[in-house]
Amino acid sequence: MPRRNRPDPGRRAPEMGASMGWARAEAGQDGEWLVRSVPGAQATKEYRCPGCDHEIRPGTPHLVVWPADETGSVADRRHWHRPCWEARARRRPSQRR
């Protein structure tokens, strides 16, 4: 018997982000965040880390982070070095000079 590809009407559609496998939810003192790892092979542009104010060069593995609530949008995404993201509770983001 062939498989049916129709969605089950009683099943809720999964939320984008953490449940889709490409981002995970994290909670901290500064709120709830969606965090996605970017492997070095997929990092093709240069970004500036808000934690240390240094460049994240192409080819460098890093994290993309944005607010988990509905106010977060594409414009709210920030690219962080992994150690800077993990240390954000111990230090404040740097100011760009």
Secondary structure, 3 states (H helix, E strand, C coil): CCCCCCCCCCCCCCCCCHHHCCCEEEEECCEEEEEEEECHHHCCCCEECCCCCCEECCCCCEEEEEECCCCCCHHHCEEECHHHHHCCCCCCCCCCC
